[in-house]
Amino acid sequence: MATTLPFDTRLLFIAGEWREAASGETLALENPSDGSELAHIARGMSADVDAAVAAARHALDGEWGRMSATERGRILAIMGRKVLEQVDVLARLEALDVGKPLKQARADAIALARYLEFYAGAADKVHGETLPYQSGFTVLTLREPHGVTGHIVPWNYPMQIVGRSVGAALAMGNACVLKPAEEACLSVLAFARIAHEAGLPAGALNVVPGLGEEAGAALSGHPGVAHLSFTGSVATGALVQAAAAKNAVPVTLELGGKSPQVVFADADLDAALPYLVNAGIQNAGQTCSAASRILVERKAYDAVLARMSERYRALRVGPALADLDVGPVISRRQLGIVSHYLGVARDTGLQIAAQGEIAADAPASGHYVRPTLVAGVADTHMLAQEEIFGPVQVLMPFDGEAEAIRIANGTPFGLIAGVWTRDGARQLRMARALKCGQVFVNNYGAGGGVELPFGGVKRSGHGREKGFEALYGFSTLKTIAIHHG
Ligand code: NAD
């Protein structure tokens, strides 16, 4: 049965208006829970990106560019309120589109509101400095917007990623061109409607759905774009950075991860357990900061294995709207990738310690995979090195701090890490030794952490989003030296 959606999804949003793609073409969106066709979206291409960049430029030259930081913050606050009023609508769209259980989609919608609230309050609190200089001079710095900013986002957390990136960019007075993912973007279209209703001036936010190699590539190489924020895979991030380099445009890259949680034998296992498992299976493991590696001190290894296995066996997988523990993965292709890794685990003699169950009534045409805990994995094995992007966690024993650090840092990635120990000195030694952008001690993820700067090192990317730090990334510093004698 066709799903009824609350608006016409086939349009793109440029200069405050909903219009068809210049080509008139659309792309089909699939419902991952049952494989049915969910909707059609516009197939934006370079002509649409040109129009969107021109609209953004026009907004900067007009009402949006003249608006004070306080007024921008006020509009963001209204957007945040409207998101909260529409949490249920947004959550249902995200659940249908991404396949995530309804309660997770709801949490994402609330996080979107929280980003807007945070950046609403922060908009008029970013300021420059006066600098001591030679006598006869007054020197000051100004934080200015880049201008037109491009935002390329993936399908796994559309609302959260749009909130953190567009929220901060608008707060600083940039005008945004947003290219959502072709696999899932309904909540992003709904967000643009909310922005418009909230009074965001035409052209301050433009949304051009389309294929990565068409709309995405056109945006990353566009000479009218002054800054790019990309969230997605390492391979695509490298393409975006190369395209931006041709125009000498700065890029923030939020890429993949193979994040560890390191559990020492003195840890409070009761407190750790829910974080160890949830951080691996949330959004069916399709989370950049998923804790896909669990490192356990050998003395506690059997206990952690037993308790995680018990939790895994209780996990239930099913359609997003059934709101179980785990939903489907995004596509048949993604299901193939995860199944391939599980095949490798079996073929190379790894121990499949425990698996969750797919609900008996889950549609056979949905993209379901059993969450899987794999034990006794050597740190050099591909399951311990590569980002799987599915509900698969590997468990590895270690002996002592030095080995924990070596294994934790021993992948090409460095996004986030968790450390579980009651020893205060060890907490600090570990936090300093781990090579990544965020370390959580005796927790993992801190409930999303809108306020906390986020981003990676190594192949996990560079630049920081979230928190105040994002406002510096979405602005440029001008120094003014006045000689007055
Ligand atoms: P992807 O790189 O395939 O796609 C991401 C976006 O890039 C999409 O909008 C896509 O259309 C666009 N794109 C594709 N080809 C392009 C091109 N040639 N030029 C410009 N844009 C192009 O990534 P994905 O598979 O959709 O997402 C999964 C990856 O994203 C994982 O590696 C995951 O770890 C990462 N991710 C990172 C974060 C983070 O904050 N660090 C958050 C979510 C996802």
Boltz pocket constraint, residues with backbone or C-beta under 6 A from the ligand:
constraints:
  - pocket:
      binder: B
      contacts: [[A, 152], [A, 153], [A, 154], [A, 155], [A, 156], [A, 157], [A, 179], [A, 180], [A, 181], [A, 182], [A, 210], [A, 211], [A, 212], [A, 213], [A, 215], [A, 216], [A, 217], [A, 218], [A, 220], [A, 231], [A, 232], [A, 233], [A, 234], [A, 235], [A, 236], [A, 237], [A, 239], [A, 240], [A, 254], [A, 255], [A, 256], [A, 257], [A, 286], [A, 287], [A, 288], [A, 289], [A, 387], [A, 389], [A, 415], [A, 460]]
      max_distance: 6.0
